[in-house]
Amino acid sequence: MESFASTTSQPSDKNKSENKKMIQRQELLALSYYEKAVFTGSLEHMRYRIEKTMRAAENEEEKPEKLLRATIWEGPYAFDHTADEKKTTHEAAFSEDGLCSLVDWMNRQFIHFSNR
């Protein structure tokens, strides 16, 4: 029996791990989920939380603004067991674009976590 070596090029181990080290939008839940619940996750040693928040109106003529807030912190502890000064937050519009913006922000922050 003859043996044939595969000629298909495989990504290097480094490229495989770099591709895995990103939060993907499709890993997060539908936007409607955030209306009533908080989403938490982790990427290696970075923990994250995404939730709905409201920005108060600046005057009586305006309505409060609904936003998405992402919070990141270094693990291993859960959100409630991590000091607030060790957390970083970022807000975006409560929309699909806003959620994608938070994903991009968290991925940029992960690079900083990785370089520590």
N, C-alpha and C positions, 0 to 999 in steps of 0.2 A: 504494500500500500504506500503510495507516495504522499508526502506531506508538503503542503503549500504554505508558504509564509504569507501573511496578510500584507498587502501593499497599501492598505488604507492608512492614511496618516491620522494619528491620534493626537489630541491636544496634550501638551506637557502637563505634568502634575501641578506645576505652578499655575498654568492657565485655568485648570479645572478648579483649583481652590479659589482663585480670584473671582471666577464666575459665581461660585457659591456664596461668596462673601458680600452679597448684596441683598437688600430687601427688595422684593419684587411687588409691584402693585397687585398682581393677581393673588398674592399670598394673604392680602388683607381682605376683610369682608366688604360687602356691599355698603355703599354710603348710608343707606337706610338703617343699618345696624347701629351706627353711631348716634342716631336720634335718641336711643334709650339705653345704650350700654357702652362700656369701656372695653377697648381691645388692648391686650398686652402681648408682648413677644420679646424675643431676644435674638441677637446675632453675636455669637461667641460671647464675649464678656460685656457687651453693651445690651442693656435692657431698654425697652421702650414701651410707651403707653400712648394710645390715641383716644381722644375723647372730644365730645361736643362741649363748647363753652359759649357763654354769652358776654359780649362787650356792651356795657351799659351805654345808653344814649347820652350824648353830651348835653342835650337840652330836651325840652318837652315836645318839640316838633319832630324829633327823630325817634325811630324805633330801635330797640336793642339789636345788635348785629350778632347773628349766629356764626360761630367760627369752629374750626377744628384745631385742637391743640395737641401737639406731640411733645412728649417729655422723654428725655433720655437720661440714663445714669449708668454708672459702672456697677456691674454685679459684684457679688453674687446675690445681694439682698433684694427683696421685693420693694415695690414703690413705697408702701407704708412703713417700711423698716429702713428707709434711706433718708438721711437728713436732706432737707430742702436745698441747702446750699451746695449739695453735690449733684443736683439735678439741673438740666438745661432744657428750656422750653422754646417752642417756636409755634406761631399761629398762622393759619391760612384760612381762606374762604371755605365755608361749608359747601363744597362742591366737588365734583370729580377732579377738576383741575387742582383744587386746593389739596385734595388727598394725594395726588401725584406730586405736588410741590413738597408736601411733608415727606414723602418717600425719598425724593431727591435730597432734601435737607438731612434726613437721617443717614443716608448713605454717605454724604460728605462728612458728617460727624463721625461715622464709623472709621473713616480713614484716619481722623485725628486720634481716635481711641487706639487704633492699630499701631500708630507711630509713637505711642508712649513707651 
